[in-house]
Each structure stands twice: as C-alpha cells, then as structure tokens.
Amino acid sequence: MSARKTTATDLLAFAPAPTQCLTLPAEAVRVRKNGIEFRSKDSFQPWTEMTLSLQRTGENKKIHCTGVIVACDGNRHQGYTVSMLFTNLSRQSQARLLGYA
C-alpha cells in the first residue's frame, strides 16, 4: 500500500449525502429489535442517513430517532417497504418505542 497526495476534487467524490428528515405516525411503523420498518411512496437509497420523528395519535410527545436506511424494496406503483437501522437512540426513546410495539 502506498500513500499519495489527494486534491480537493478527490475529496468531493466522498462527500456524504445530506440527511433526510421524515415524520411518521407511530401506527405506520413496525418496531424491530434494532430499528423500524415502514411503508413509503418514495424510494430511498441504501445507507441514506435519516432523522425520524414518531408520534402516537393523541399524544403530544414525539420520539426522535437517527438511523440509516438498510433496505428499500418495492416499486413506484405499489409503494416501498423501507427498513431503517438505528444509529443513535437514547434509552428513554428506546423504552418509549418498545411501548409502541
């Protein structure tokens, strides 16, 4: 392995994708051990970082989650099933999320 000098254009090729933000009702998600699964009319690229807010009907508090999309299956006619793996979830949010299950 050898070292070489990088230029600014080399670094631009590795720029991270912007974080997407999504708000879903808690009833629209399936809670899994390390993440959630939900239906969407939009497709998401794998490894897209997302910030997600979940709120139960009739409650004022939201759960804020950060994670990455690990799978997005389906098509534009029938919709997509999206699987998101949590990357940073507080114990309090995790406990509230398990209460939704």
N, CA, C and O atoms as CSV, one atom per row, in Angstrom:
chain,resi,resn,atom,element,x,y,z
A,1,MET,N,N,0.850,-1.168,0.000
A,1,MET,CA,C,0.000,0.000,0.000
A,1,MET,C,C,0.892,1.226,0.000
A,1,MET,O,O,1.905,1.264,0.699
A,2,SER,N,N,0.521,2.220,-0.778
A,2,SER,CA,C,1.330,3.429,-0.829
A,2,SER,C,C,0.453,4.645,-0.567
A,2,SER,O,O,-0.765,4.598,-0.742
A,3,ALA,N,N,1.077,5.716,-0.153
A,3,ALA,CA,C,0.360,6.963,0.121
A,3,ALA,C,C,0.479,7.865,-1.091
A,3,ALA,O,O,1.475,7.832,-1.814
A,4,ARG,N,N,-0.530,8.655,-1.298
A,4,ARG,CA,C,-0.469,9.638,-2.375
A,4,ARG,C,C,-1.196,10.895,-1.934
A,4,ARG,O,O,-2.025,10.860,-1.025
A,5,LYS,N,N,-0.887,11.972,-2.565
A,5,LYS,CA,C,-1.493,13.254,-2.227
A,5,LYS,C,C,-2.881,13.340,-2.866
A,5,LYS,O,O,-3.058,12.970,-4.026
A,6,THR,N,N,-3.864,13.829,-2.104
A,6,THR,CA,C,-5.205,13.994,-2.648
A,6,THR,C,C,-5.456,15.455,-2.964
A,6,THR,O,O,-4.864,16.350,-2.361
A,7,THR,N,N,-6.337,15.677,-3.912
A,7,THR,CA,C,-6.711,17.039,-4.281
A,7,THR,C,C,-8.132,17.307,-3.795
A,7,THR,O,O,-8.824,16.396,-3.339
A,8,ALA,N,N,-8.553,18.544,-3.895
A,8,ALA,CA,C,-9.899,18.926,-3.449
A,8,ALA,C,C,-10.965,18.179,-4.245
A,8,ALA,O,O,-12.007,17.831,-3.689
A,9,THR,N,N,-10.733,17.924,-5.525
A,9,THR,CA,C,-11.724,17.209,-6.329
A,9,THR,C,C,-11.844,15.756,-5.882
A,9,THR,O,O,-12.921,15.170,-5.986
A,10,ASP,N,N,-10.751,15.161,-5.384
A,10,ASP,CA,C,-10.818,13.799,-4.850
A,10,ASP,C,C,-11.722,13.751,-3.624
A,10,ASP,O,O,-12.489,12.803,-3.457
A,11,LEU,N,N,-11.640,14.751,-2.775
A,11,LEU,CA,C,-12.437,14.783,-1.557
A,11,LEU,C,C,-13.913,14.991,-1.855
A,11,LEU,O,O,-14.764,14.493,-1.118
A,12,LEU,N,N,-14.234,15.716,-2.920
A,12,LEU,CA,C,-15.636,15.950,-3.261
A,12,LEU,C,C,-16.337,14.665,-3.664
A,12,LEU,O,O,-17.551,14.546,-3.500
A,13,ALA,N,N,-15.596,13.708,-4.186
A,13,ALA,CA,C,-16.194,12.437,-4.593
A,13,ALA,C,C,-16.702,11.650,-3.384
A,13,ALA,O,O,-17.553,10.775,-3.543
A,14,PHE,N,N,-16.205,11.937,-2.190
A,14,PHE,CA,C,-16.596,11.220,-0.990
A,14,PHE,C,C,-17.469,12.051,-0.064
A,14,PHE,O,O,-17.598,11.727,1.116
A,15,ALA,N,N,-18.069,13.111,-0.576
A,15,ALA,CA,C,-18.930,13.960,0.261
A,15,ALA,C,C,-20.148,13.163,0.705
A,15,ALA,O,O,-20.763,12.481,-0.114
A,16,PRO,N,N,-20.509,13.234,1.985
A,16,PRO,CA,C,-21.666,12.478,2.469
A,16,PRO,C,C,-22.967,13.042,1.909
A,16,PRO,O,O,-23.079,14.237,1.636
A,17,ALA,N,N,-23.934,12.164,1.747
A,17,ALA,CA,C,-25.246,12.595,1.272
A,17,ALA,C,C,-25.935,13.383,2.384
A,17,ALA,O,O,-25.707,13.107,3.562
A,18,PRO,N,N,-26.773,14.359,2.033
A,18,PRO,CA,C,-27.464,15.115,3.066
A,18,PRO,C,C,-28.441,14.227,3.839
A,18,PRO,O,O,-28.982,13.261,3.302
A,19,THR,N,N,-28.651,14.571,5.090
A,19,THR,CA,C,-29.576,13.825,5.930
A,19,THR,C,C,-31.007,14.154,5.534
A,19,THR,O,O,-31.343,15.320,5.323
A,20,GLN,N,N,-31.842,13.143,5.433
A,20,GLN,CA,C,-33.248,13.342,5.118
A,20,GLN,C,C,-34.029,13.327,6.414
A,20,GLN,O,O,-33.632,12.678,7.382
A,21,CYS,N,N,-35.146,14.046,6.434
A,21,CYS,CA,C,-35.976,14.116,7.631
A,21,CYS,C,C,-37.375,13.639,7.269
A,21,CYS,O,O,-37.913,14.008,6.225
A,22,LEU,N,N,-37.959,12.822,8.131
A,22,LEU,CA,C,-39.254,12.228,7.857
A,22,LEU,C,C,-40.059,12.185,9.144
A,22,LEU,O,O,-39.515,11.870,10.202
A,23,THR,N,N,-41.344,12.497,9.068
A,23,THR,CA,C,-42.239,12.400,10.216
A,23,THR,C,C,-43.315,11.379,9.892
A,23,THR,O,O,-43.994,11.477,8.870
A,24,LEU,N,N,-43.466,10.386,10.784
A,24,LEU,CA,C,-44.432,9.310,10.580
A,24,LEU,C,C,-45.296,9.138,11.813
A,24,LEU,O,O,-44.827,9.354,12.931
A,25,PRO,N,N,-46.565,8.749,11.627
A,25,PRO,CA,C,-47.354,8.366,12.801
A,25,PRO,C,C,-46.838,7.028,13.324
A,25,PRO,O,O,-46.432,6.170,12.541
A,26,ALA,N,N,-46.853,6.852,14.622
A,26,ALA,CA,C,-46.311,5.627,15.228
A,26,ALA,C,C,-47.040,4.385,14.743
A,26,ALA,O,O,-46.455,3.302,14.708
A,27,GLU,N,N,-48.296,4.523,14.372
A,27,GLU,CA,C,-49.072,3.375,13.900
A,27,GLU,C,C,-48.611,2.898,12.523
A,27,GLU,O,O,-48.972,1.799,12.103
A,28,ALA,N,N,-47.828,3.697,11.821
A,28,ALA,CA,C,-47.393,3.363,10.463
A,28,ALA,C,C,-46.079,2.589,10.430
A,28,ALA,O,O,-45.603,2.238,9.350
A,29,VAL,N,N,-45.488,2.317,11.587
A,29,VAL,CA,C,-44.201,1.633,11.609
A,29,VAL,C,C,-44.305,0.295,12.333
A,29,VAL,O,O,-45.154,0.107,13.204
A,30,ARG,N,N,-43.432,-0.621,11.959
A,30,ARG,CA,C,-43.274,-1.889,12.660
A,30,ARG,C,C,-41.949,-1.817,13.404
A,30,ARG,O,O,-40.896,-1.629,12.796
A,31,VAL,N,N,-42.005,-1.965,14.699
A,31,VAL,CA,C,-40.808,-1.868,15.518
A,31,VAL,C,C,-40.058,-3.192,15.468
A,31,VAL,O,O,-40.643,-4.259,15.659
A,32,ARG,N,N,-38.778,-3.111,15.214
A,32,ARG,CA,C,-37.891,-4.271,15.207
A,32,ARG,C,C,-36.864,-4.113,16.319
A,32,ARG,O,O,-36.837,-3.085,16.995
A,33,LYS,N,N,-36.025,-5.115,16.515
A,33,LYS,CA,C,-35.066,-5.093,17.613
A,33,LYS,C,C,-34.118,-3.892,17.541
A,33,LYS,O,O,-33.911,-3.216,18.549
A,34,ASN,N,N,-33.551,-3.620,16.394
A,34,ASN,CA,C,-32.566,-2.547,16.251
A,34,ASN,C,C,-33.007,-1.449,15.290
A,34,ASN,O,O,-32.188,-0.643,14.849
A,35,GLY,N,N,-34.291,-1.415,14.966
A,35,GLY,CA,C,-34.745,-0.405,14.028
A,35,GLY,C,C,-36.237,-0.485,13.797
A,35,GLY,O,O,-36.986,-1.005,14.623
A,36,ILE,N,N,-36.654,0.037,12.663
A,36,ILE,CA,C,-38.071,0.027,12.308
A,36,ILE,C,C,-38.229,-0.295,10.830
A,36,ILE,O,O,-37.275,-0.241,10.054
A,37,GLU,N,N,-39.448,-0.628,10.468
A,37,GLU,CA,C,-39.818,-0.894,9.085
A,37,GLU,C,C,-41.094,-0.102,8.818
A,37,GLU,O,O,-42.002,-0.097,9.650
A,38,PHE,N,N,-41.175,0.566,7.670
A,38,PHE,CA,C,-42.362,1.338,7.343
A,38,PHE,C,C,-42.593,1.362,5.840
A,38,PHE,O,O,-41.692,1.074,5.052
A,39,ARG,N,N,-43.808,1.707,5.461
A,39,ARG,CA,C,-44.172,1.829,4.045
A,39,ARG,C,C,-43.997,3.284,3.624
A,39,ARG,O,O,-44.229,4.204,4.408
A,40,SER,N,N,-43.584,3.475,2.373
A,40,SER,CA,C,-43.383,4.818,1.841
A,40,SER,C,C,-43.746,4.843,0.366
A,40,SER,O,O,-43.576,3.850,-0.343
A,41,LYS,N,N,-44.241,5.976,-0.088
A,41,LYS,CA,C,-44.497,6.137,-1.520
A,41,LYS,C,C,-43.209,6.511,-2.254
A,41,LYS,O,O,-43.134,6.411,-3.479
A,42,ASP,N,N,-42.185,6.948,-1.488
A,42,ASP,CA,C,-40.903,7.343,-2.064
A,42,ASP,C,C,-39.847,6.278,-1.833
A,42,ASP,O,O,-39.872,5.567,-0.829
A,43,SER,N,N,-38.929,6.179,-2.766
A,43,SER,CA,C,-37.804,5.264,-2.648
A,43,SER,C,C,-36.645,5.987,-1.964
A,43,SER,O,O,-36.465,7.191,-2.147
A,44,PHE,N,N,-35.860,5.248,-1.176
A,44,PHE,CA,C,-34.678,5.800,-0.530
A,44,PHE,C,C,-33.480,4.941,-0.885
A,44,PHE,O,O,-33.590,3.719,-0.982
A,45,GLN,N,N,-32.345,5.576,-1.078
A,45,GLN,CA,C,-31.119,4.852,-1.375
A,45,GLN,C,C,-30.583,4.206,-0.105
A,45,GLN,O,O,-30.633,4.818,0.962
A,46,PRO,N,N,-30.070,2.980,-0.198
A,46,PRO,CA,C,-29.445,2.366,0.979
A,46,PRO,C,C,-28.308,3.245,1.494
A,46,PRO,O,O,-27.629,3.917,0.718
A,47,TRP,N,N,-28.112,3.230,2.795
A,47,TRP,CA,C,-27.104,3.978,3.531
A,47,TRP,C,C,-27.397,5.475,3.583
A,47,TRP,O,O,-26.517,6.267,3.918
A,48,THR,N,N,-28.625,5.865,3.255
A,48,THR,CA,C,-29.037,7.252,3.440
A,48,THR,C,C,-29.282,7.469,4.924
A,48,THR,O,O,-30.016,6.703,5.549
A,49,GLU,N,N,-28.678,8.498,5.493
A,49,GLU,CA,C,-28.893,8.809,6.900
A,49,GLU,C,C,-30.217,9.554,7.031
A,49,GLU,O,O,-30.518,10.443,6.235
A,50,MET,N,N,-31.004,9.188,8.040
A,50,MET,CA,C,-32.313,9.812,8.231
A,50,MET,C,C,-32.518,10.206,9.681
A,50,MET,O,O,-32.034,9.549,10.602
A,51,THR,N,N,-33.240,11.287,9.854
A,51,THR,CA,C,-33.755,11.685,11.153
A,51,THR,C,C,-35.255,11.482,11.075
A,51,THR,O,O,-35.907,11.960,10.147
A,52,LEU,N,N,-35.798,10.777,12.045
A,52,LEU,CA,C,-37.196,10.380,12.006
A,52,LEU,C,C,-37.879,10.825,13.286
A,52,LEU,O,O,-37.322,10.691,14.376
A,53,SER,N,N,-39.089,11.356,13.152
A,53,SER,CA,C,-39.906,11.718,14.308
A,53,SER,C,C,-41.155,10.859,14.295
A,53,SER,O,O,-41.862,10.793,13.290
A,54,LEU,N,N,-41.426,10.201,15.414
A,54,LEU,CA,C,-42.612,9.350,15.548
A,54,LEU,C,C,-43.516,9.940,16.622
A,54,LEU,O,O,-43.050,10.368,17.677
A,55,GLN,N,N,-44.814,9.955,16.338
A,55,GLN,CA,C,-45.764,10.468,17.311
A,55,GLN,C,C,-47.021,9.624,17.274
A,55,GLN,O,O,-47.576,9.354,16.209
A,56,ARG,N,N,-47.461,9.210,18.451
A,56,ARG,CA,C,-48.703,8.458,18.576
A,56,ARG,C,C,-49.880,9.409,18.483
A,56,ARG,O,O,-49.808,10.551,18.937
A,57,THR,N,N,-50.966,8.930,17.889
A,57,THR,CA,C,-52.187,9.725,17.813
A,57,THR,C,C,-52.679,10.019,19.226
A,57,THR,O,O,-52.786,9.110,20.050
A,58,GLY,N,N,-52.973,11.270,19.504
A,58,GLY,CA,C,-53.471,11.668,20.820
A,58,GLY,C,C,-52.389,12.010,21.825
A,58,GLY,O,O,-52.718,12.413,22.941
A,59,GLU,N,N,-51.111,11.871,21.488
A,59,GLU,CA,C,-50.009,12.223,22.384
A,59,GLU,C,C,-49.297,13.450,21.850
A,59,GLU,O,O,-49.254,13.683,20.642
A,60,ASN,N,N,-48.740,14.232,22.761
A,60,ASN,CA,C,-48.020,15.437,22.359
A,60,ASN,C,C,-46.535,15.188,22.149
A,60,ASN,O,O,-45.891,15.903,21.381
A,61,LYS,N,N,-45.980,14.182,22.821
A,61,LYS,CA,C,-44.547,13.921,22.741
A,61,LYS,C,C,-44.196,13.128,21.484
A,61,LYS,O,O,-44.946,12.258,21.041
A,62,LYS,N,N,-43.031,13.459,20.928
A,62,LYS,CA,C,-42.502,12.739,19.772
A,62,LYS,C,C,-41.230,12.007,20.179
A,62,LYS,O,O,-40.527,12.419,21.102
A,63,ILE,N,N,-40.951,10.928,19.481
A,63,ILE,CA,C,-39.677,10.225,19.626
A,63,ILE,C,C,-38.827,10.608,18.419
A,63,ILE,O,O,-39.262,10.468,17.276
A,64,HIS,N,N,-37.632,11.084,18.673
A,64,HIS,CA,C,-36.720,11.457,17.594
A,64,HIS,C,C,-35.646,10.385,17.474
A,64,HIS,O,O,-34.980,10.054,18.454
A,65,CYS,N,N,-35.480,9.842,16.271
A,65,CYS,CA,C,-34.536,8.753,16.017
A,65,CYS,C,C,-33.611,9.146,14.876
A,65,CYS,O,O,-33.998,9.886,13.971
A,66,THR,N,N,-32.397,8.647,14.931
A,66,THR,CA,C,-31.451,8.805,13.839
A,66,THR,C,C,-31.018,7.414,13.418
A,66,THR,O,O,-30.771,6.543,14.252
A,67,GLY,N,N,-30.931,7.218,12.103
A,67,GLY,CA,C,-30.528,5.911,11.611
A,67,GLY,C,C,-30.163,5.953,10.142
A,67,GLY,O,O,-30.101,7.020,9.531
A,68,VAL,N,N,-29.923,4.784,9.588
A,68,VAL,CA,C,-29.603,4.664,8.171
A,68,VAL,C,C,-30.555,3.663,7.526
A,68,VAL,O,O,-30.989,2.698,8.156
A,69,ILE,N,N,-30.865,3.908,6.279
A,69,ILE,CA,C,-31.699,3.001,5.501
A,69,ILE,C,C,-30.830,1.821,5.097
A,69,ILE,O,O,-29.776,1.997,4.486
A,70,VAL,N,N,-31.277,0.615,5.441
A,70,VAL,CA,C,-30.510,-0.580,5.082
A,70,VAL,C,C,-31.176,-1.367,3.956
A,70,VAL,O,O,-30.528,-2.191,3.311
A,71,ALA,N,N,-32.467,-1.119,3.715
A,71,ALA,CA,C,-33.161,-1.796,2.623
A,71,ALA,C,C,-34.370,-0.967,2.198
A,71,ALA,O,O,-35.021,-0.319,3.017
A,72,CYS,N,N,-34.648,-1.003,0.911
A,72,CYS,CA,C,-35.827,-0.333,0.358
A,72,CYS,C,C,-36.309,-1.191,-0.809
A,72,CYS,O,O,-35.730,-1.163,-1.895
A,73,ASP,N,N,-37.382,-1.958,-0.569
A,73,ASP,CA,C,-37.892,-2.890,-1.565
A,73,ASP,C,C,-39.275,-2.461,-2.021
A,73,ASP,O,O,-40.066,-1.945,-1.232
A,74,GLY,N,N,-39.562,-2.675,-3.287
A,74,GLY,CA,C,-40.877,-2.364,-3.826
A,74,GLY,C,C,-40.764,-1.686,-5.175
A,74,GLY,O,O,-39.744,-1.777,-5.857
A,75,ASN,N,N,-41.847,-0.996,-5.547
A,75,ASN,CA,C,-41.836,-0.262,-6.807
A,75,ASN,C,C,-42.698,0.989,-6.669
A,75,ASN,O,O,-43.418,1.155,-5.685
A,76,ARG,N,N,-42.615,1.860,-7.660
A,76,ARG,CA,C,-43.319,3.147,-7.560
A,76,ARG,C,C,-44.826,3.011,-7.665
A,76,ARG,O,O,-45.546,3.936,-7.287
A,77,HIS,N,N,-45.325,1.897,-8.161
A,77,HIS,CA,C,-46.766,1.710,-8.307
A,77,HIS,C,C,-47.420,1.221,-7.014
A,77,HIS,O,O,-48.522,1.652,-6.673
A,78,GLN,N,N,-46.752,0.335,-6.306
A,78,GLN,CA,C,-47.323,-0.245,-5.089
A,78,GLN,C,C,-46.717,0.312,-3.817
A,78,GLN,O,O,-47.206,0.016,-2.727
A,79,GLY,N,N,-45.679,1.101,-3.923
A,79,GLY,CA,C,-45.021,1.660,-2.748
A,79,GLY,C,C,-43.801,0.841,-2.353
A,79,GLY,O,O,-43.512,-0.200,-2.943
A,80,TYR,N,N,-43.099,1.329,-1.350
A,80,TYR,CA,C,-41.846,0.721,-0.920
A,80,TYR,C,C,-41.922,0.328,0.553
A,80,TYR,O,O,-42.575,0.999,1.352
A,81,THR,N,N,-41.257,-0.751,0.897
A,81,THR,CA,C,-41.077,-1.145,2.286
A,81,THR,C,C,-39.651,-0.760,2.650
A,81,THR,O,O,-38.693,-1.258,2.059
A,82,VAL,N,N,-39.519,0.122,3.619
A,82,VAL,CA,C,-38.223,0.681,3.995
A,82,VAL,C,C,-37.813,0.138,5.357
A,82,VAL,O,O,-38.608,0.137,6.296
A,83,SER,N,N,-36.565,-0.325,5.461
A,83,SER,CA,C,-36.012,-0.797,6.729
A,83,SER,C,C,-34.926,0.167,7.168
A,83,SER,O,O,-34.005,0.477,6.412
A,84,MET,N,N,-35.050,0.637,8.406
A,84,MET,CA,C,-34.100,1.611,8.947
A,84,MET,C,C,-33.467,1.051,10.209
A,84,MET,O,O,-34.169,0.561,11.093
A,85,LEU,N,N,-32.153,1.121,10.298
A,85,LEU,CA,C,-31.395,0.666,11.451
A,85,LEU,C,C,-31.011,1.884,12.281
A,85,LEU,O,O,-30.446,2.837,11.746
A,86,PHE,N,N,-31.309,1.870,13.584
A,86,PHE,CA,C,-30.977,3.000,14.442
A,86,PHE,C,C,-29.478,3.082,14.663
A,86,PHE,O,O,-28.811,2.065,14.854
A,87,THR,N,N,-28.954,4.303,14.635
A,87,THR,CA,C,-27.535,4.506,14.903
A,87,THR,C,C,-27.309,5.193,16.236
A,87,THR,O,O,-26.232,5.069,16.819
A,88,ASN,N,N,-28.302,5.914,16.726
A,88,ASN,CA,C,-28.159,6.615,17.996
A,88,ASN,C,C,-29.549,6.787,18.587
A,88,ASN,O,O,-30.335,7.607,18.113
A,89,LEU,N,N,-29.850,6.017,19.617
A,89,LEU,CA,C,-31.167,6.067,20.237
A,89,LEU,C,C,-30.986,6.068,21.748
A,89,LEU,O,O,-30.367,5.158,22.299
A,90,SER,N,N,-31.519,7.078,22.417
A,90,SER,CA,C,-31.376,7.151,23.873
A,90,SER,C,C,-32.180,6.028,24.528
A,90,SER,O,O,-33.097,5.475,23.921
A,91,ARG,N,N,-31.831,5.700,25.759
A,91,ARG,CA,C,-32.543,4.642,26.478
A,91,ARG,C,C,-34.007,5.028,26.694
A,91,ARG,O,O,-34.895,4.178,26.632
A,92,GLN,N,N,-34.248,6.296,26.946
A,92,GLN,CA,C,-35.610,6.769,27.152
A,92,GLN,C,C,-36.435,6.593,25.872
A,92,GLN,O,O,-37.561,6.099,25.922
A,93,SER,N,N,-35.879,6.995,24.734
A,93,SER,CA,C,-36.583,6.833,23.458
A,93,SER,C,C,-36.774,5.366,23.123
A,93,SER,O,O,-37.811,4.981,22.583
A,94,GLN,N,N,-35.777,4.540,23.441
A,94,GLN,CA,C,-35.894,3.114,23.170
A,94,GLN,C,C,-37.029,2.500,23.990
A,94,GLN,O,O,-37.789,1.677,23.480
A,95,ALA,N,N,-37.145,2.897,25.252
A,95,ALA,CA,C,-38.212,2.375,26.098
A,95,ALA,C,C,-39.579,2.818,25.583
A,95,ALA,O,O,-40.511,2.014,25.559
A,96,ARG,N,N,-39.719,4.069,25.174
A,96,ARG,CA,C,-40.987,4.565,24.641
A,96,ARG,C,C,-41.322,3.868,23.329
A,96,ARG,O,O,-42.483,3.552,23.069
A,97,LEU,N,N,-40.313,3.630,22.508
A,97,LEU,CA,C,-40.522,2.960,21.223
A,97,LEU,C,C,-40.993,1.528,21.425
A,97,LEU,O,O,-41.869,1.058,20.699
A,98,LEU,N,N,-40.427,0.834,22.396
A,98,LEU,CA,C,-40.868,-0.527,22.681
A,98,LEU,C,C,-42.309,-0.543,23.196
A,98,LEU,O,O,-43.016,-1.538,23.035
A,99,GLY,N,N,-42.739,0.548,23.810
A,99,GLY,CA,C,-44.129,0.669,24.243
A,99,GLY,C,C,-45.084,0.779,23.073
A,99,GLY,O,O,-46.269,0.479,23.219
A,100,TYR,N,N,-44.603,1.197,21.927
A,100,TYR,CA,C,-45.423,1.297,20.723
A,100,TYR,C,C,-45.663,-0.059,20.099
A,100,TYR,O,O,-46.641,-0.247,19.376
A,101,ALA,N,N,-44.778,-1.012,20.371
A,101,ALA,CA,C,-44.862,-2.328,19.724
A,101,ALA,C,C,-46.060,-3.114,20.183
A,101,ALA,O,O,-46.271,-4.240,19.732
